[in-house]
Structure formats: C-alpha cells, structure tokens
Amino acid sequence: MDGGTEIGWEPHEVALLGGGPRAAVTVAVVALHLLGAVETGPGRTLCATGPEPEGLGPFEGTVLDCLREPLTARELVRHADVRLALALTRIPLAEDGLLTHPWLRPSRGARRRVAFWRERHPLPAVRHGLTDEDTLLAVALHGDAALRLLLPRFALRTGLMDPGAPAADGVRFSLGRGRFLRWRDEYEDSVSGDWGGTGHGDHSGGCGSGGGGGSD
C-alpha cells in the first residue's frame, strides 16, 4: 500500500524517520489491517487473516509472515525477522543521507523534512472521508494521536496504543510498551539472527479466518 508518494517515502519509512522502529512496525500493522490482512487474535494478539494482499511491499510482507502465528505487539517488534527487515529498510535511507552514522539516527535534514510534512498534514479533525492512504500517513506522522482518532478499538485491542498516554503530549508510538517518547531506545541494534522460519510468500498455518476489511 503506497501512501507516501507525495512525500517520496513509504509510510513506514516516514514513521521510521519520525518515530523509530516501533513507529514503522505500527504503520505496517495498520496498513495490513486496512487491507483486511490482520485482525485481533486471542489475548490481545495480532493475527494474519486470509491470503496475502496483492502488491504488498517487502516490509509489510515480512510483518504479515510473522503474524501467521498470533503475536502481541511487543513480541512482533522484537521478532528477529522484523528486526532484520528494519535494518534492511534503513540501508537506502542511510545511503540517501537521511540516517547518520554510526547509530543510524535521523539526520537533521530528515528531521526537518518530517516536521515539514507533519505541519503540512496536521492530524485530521474527523475520520470520515479519509482514504486508507490518508489514514496511514496520519498514523506515520502523528502516532498514538492518530490511532486514538482513526482506529481506537483496533489500536487498544491489539496494544498498538497505550490507553493511559495523554491525549496530546508530543508524538508517541506506544506499541504496547506504555509511554515512551519517540527517541527513547529505538535505535538499538536491529540485526539479530537470520531470516529463519518461512520466507515471504509461505503462508502455511495461520490463525482465524476471514478479514474485517480494515474496519475499526
């Protein structure tokens, strides 16, 4: 799902630059939910449902593959395959000078560009009439505040959003870990293990059936 064409980055890349790895995973999960490919599972888990949507990018495809078995949001962001996918996502961003070495934090230019797009695309006043691309970009730029407005039930049921976080206090991506500001411990070493498990496109197993069409 390509919602970052105006900006030039994919939504999960916008989120990675503006909020770190957990932000990127949050946006990927929301994208899959809007496509009807991920729903809530037992015990506040996330779970893949149905076949893989057409045209899925490699990052979202990796996240979907990991959810063929139910995982909590916290387990998902720590999954070795997701961590490697995040590392691979960083490579072209670093080559474009958007991430600085050696810690691969966003460069000053990247932060300015994200701030510009956040100002240009403020949090919507209502969710009525928004396209899926609008929703993804809002989540990528505004984090929990956008989830609270646009996908409150899904975000709370799956632990993507901290219900105790204040309604307006900077940009936050809680992802089931409680409150944290956007640059707290995100840029830990993300390369751990190898791809392992099933490759992208191997959809044996799964949990649940059908898809909710992305409705909240």
C-alpha positions as CSV (number, residue, x, y, z in Angstrom):
1,M,0.0,0.0,0.0
2,D,1.7,3.2,-1.2
3,G,0.7,6.1,0.8
4,G,3.9,8.1,0.7
5,T,4.1,9.1,-3.0
6,E,3.6,12.8,-2.3
7,I,6.4,12.8,0.2
8,G,8.6,10.4,-1.7
9,W,8.8,7.9,1.2
10,E,6.7,4.9,2.0
11,P,4.5,5.4,5.2
12,H,6.6,3.0,7.2
13,E,9.7,4.9,6.2
14,V,8.1,8.2,7.2
15,A,7.3,6.6,10.6
16,L,10.9,5.2,10.9
17,L,12.4,8.6,10.4
18,G,9.9,10.4,12.6
19,G,9.4,7.9,15.4
20,G,11.8,5.0,15.2
21,P,11.4,1.2,14.6
22,R,8.2,0.8,16.7
23,A,6.6,3.5,14.7
24,A,7.5,1.7,11.4
25,V,6.0,-1.5,12.7
26,T,2.9,0.2,13.9
27,V,2.3,1.7,10.4
28,A,2.9,-1.7,8.8
29,V,0.3,-3.3,11.1
30,V,-2.2,-0.6,10.3
31,A,-1.6,-1.0,6.6
32,L,-2.2,-4.7,6.8
33,H,-5.3,-4.1,9.0
34,L,-6.7,-1.7,6.4
35,L,-6.2,-4.3,3.7
36,G,-8.1,-6.9,5.8
37,A,-5.0,-9.0,6.3
38,V,-4.5,-8.6,10.0
39,E,-7.0,-8.6,12.8
40,T,-7.1,-9.1,16.6
41,G,-6.4,-12.5,17.9
42,P,-6.7,-14.1,21.4
43,G,-5.2,-12.4,24.3
44,R,-4.6,-9.0,22.7
45,T,-2.5,-10.5,19.9
46,L,-2.3,-9.6,16.3
47,C,-3.1,-12.3,13.7
48,A,-2.9,-12.7,9.9
49,T,-6.2,-13.5,8.3
50,G,-6.8,-14.7,4.8
51,P,-4.4,-14.7,1.8
52,E,-1.7,-12.1,1.2
53,P,-3.0,-9.0,-0.5
54,E,-1.6,-8.2,-3.9
55,G,1.2,-5.6,-4.3
56,L,2.4,-5.9,-0.7
57,G,5.8,-4.4,-0.1
58,P,8.7,-6.4,1.4
59,F,8.5,-4.8,4.9
60,E,4.7,-5.3,5.3
61,G,5.1,-8.8,3.8
62,T,7.7,-9.7,6.5
63,V,5.4,-8.4,9.2
64,L,2.5,-10.4,7.8
65,D,4.6,-13.5,7.6
66,C,5.5,-13.1,11.3
67,L,1.8,-12.9,12.2
68,R,0.9,-16.3,10.7
69,E,1.1,-17.2,14.4
70,P,-0.5,-14.8,16.9
71,L,1.9,-12.4,18.5
72,T,1.5,-9.5,20.8
73,A,2.6,-6.1,19.5
74,R,5.6,-6.3,21.9
75,E,6.6,-9.7,20.6
76,L,6.2,-8.6,17.0
77,V,8.5,-5.6,17.2
78,R,11.2,-7.9,18.8
79,H,10.8,-10.7,16.3
80,A,14.1,-11.4,14.6
81,D,12.7,-11.2,11.1
82,V,11.1,-7.8,11.8
83,R,14.4,-6.5,13.3
84,L,16.2,-7.6,10.2
85,A,13.6,-6.1,7.9
86,L,14.0,-2.8,9.8
87,A,17.8,-3.0,9.3
88,L,17.3,-3.5,5.6
89,T,14.8,-0.6,5.4
90,R,17.5,1.6,7.0
91,I,20.1,0.9,4.3
92,P,18.7,3.1,1.4
93,L,17.7,5.8,3.9
94,A,21.3,5.9,5.2
95,E,22.6,5.9,1.6
96,D,20.4,9.0,0.9
97,G,21.9,10.8,4.0
98,L,18.7,10.6,6.0
99,L,20.3,8.5,8.8
100,T,23.6,9.4,10.4
101,H,26.4,7.0,11.2
102,P,27.2,5.2,13.4
103,W,23.9,5.0,15.3
104,L,21.6,5.5,12.3
105,R,19.6,8.2,13.9
106,P,17.7,10.6,11.6
107,S,19.8,13.4,10.2
108,R,19.0,17.0,10.8
109,G,17.7,17.2,7.3
110,A,15.4,14.2,7.8
111,R,14.0,15.6,11.0
112,R,13.3,18.9,9.2
113,R,11.5,17.1,6.4
114,V,9.4,15.1,8.8
115,A,8.5,18.2,10.7
116,F,7.6,19.9,7.5
117,W,5.2,17.1,6.4
118,R,3.7,16.9,9.9
119,E,2.9,20.6,9.7
120,R,1.6,20.3,6.2
121,H,-0.6,17.2,7.1
122,P,-2.0,18.0,10.5
123,L,-4.0,15.5,12.5
124,P,-7.4,15.2,10.8
125,A,-10.3,16.6,12.7
126,V,-12.5,13.6,11.9
127,R,-12.0,10.2,10.3
128,H,-15.0,10.4,8.0
129,G,-14.0,10.6,4.3
130,L,-10.3,9.7,4.8
131,T,-8.8,7.3,2.3
132,D,-6.6,4.4,3.5
133,E,-3.5,6.4,2.3
134,D,-4.7,9.4,4.4
135,T,-5.1,7.2,7.4
136,L,-1.6,5.6,7.0
137,L,0.1,9.0,6.6
138,A,-1.7,10.4,9.6
139,V,-0.5,7.4,11.8
140,A,3.0,7.7,10.4
141,L,3.2,11.4,11.2
142,H,1.1,11.6,14.4
143,G,1.4,8.2,16.1
144,D,-0.9,7.5,19.1
145,A,-2.9,10.6,18.5
146,A,-3.9,9.4,15.0
147,L,-4.6,5.9,16.3
148,R,-6.8,7.3,19.0
149,L,-8.9,9.2,16.5
150,L,-8.9,6.9,13.5
151,L,-8.6,3.3,14.8
152,P,-9.3,3.4,18.5
153,R,-10.8,0.0,19.0
154,F,-8.2,-1.9,16.9
155,A,-5.3,0.0,18.5
156,L,-6.5,-0.7,22.0
157,R,-7.4,-4.3,21.5
158,T,-4.0,-5.1,20.0
159,G,-1.8,-3.0,22.2
160,L,-0.7,-0.6,19.5
161,M,-1.6,2.3,21.7
162,D,-1.2,3.0,25.4
163,P,-4.6,3.8,26.8
164,G,-3.0,5.7,29.6
165,A,-1.0,8.1,27.5
166,P,-2.0,11.7,27.4
167,A,-4.1,12.8,24.5
168,A,-1.6,15.5,23.4
169,D,2.0,15.4,24.6
170,G,4.3,15.2,21.6
171,V,4.4,12.4,19.0
172,R,4.2,9.0,20.6
173,F,4.2,5.4,19.3
174,S,3.4,3.2,22.3
175,L,3.1,-0.2,20.6
176,G,2.1,-1.9,23.8
177,R,5.0,-0.8,25.9
178,G,3.4,2.0,27.8
179,R,4.5,5.6,27.4
180,F,7.8,6.5,25.7
181,L,9.0,9.5,23.8
182,R,9.9,9.0,20.2
183,W,13.7,8.7,20.5
184,R,13.9,6.6,23.7
185,D,15.9,3.4,23.0
186,E,14.5,2.9,19.5
187,Y,17.9,2.7,17.7
188,E,19.2,-0.4,19.4
189,D,21.0,-3.0,17.3
190,S,18.3,-4.3,15.0
191,V,20.2,-7.2,13.3
192,S,19.6,-10.4,15.2
193,G,19.7,-13.9,13.9
194,D,18.8,-14.7,10.3
195,W,15.5,-14.8,8.3
196,G,14.7,-18.2,9.6
197,G,11.1,-19.6,9.6
198,T,9.1,-19.3,6.5
199,G,10.0,-17.0,3.7
200,H,7.8,-14.2,2.4
201,G,5.1,-15.9,0.5
202,D,5.0,-19.1,2.5
203,H,1.5,-18.8,4.1
204,S,1.0,-22.2,5.7
205,G,-0.7,-22.1,9.0
206,G,-2.4,-19.0,10.3
207,C,-5.0,-18.2,12.8
208,G,-8.6,-17.1,12.5
209,S,-10.3,-16.8,9.2
210,G,-11.7,-14.0,7.0
211,G,-10.8,-10.4,7.2
212,G,-12.5,-7.4,8.6
213,G,-11.8,-5.3,5.6
214,G,-9.9,-3.0,7.7
215,S,-12.9,-1.7,9.6
216,D,-12.2,-0.5,13.2
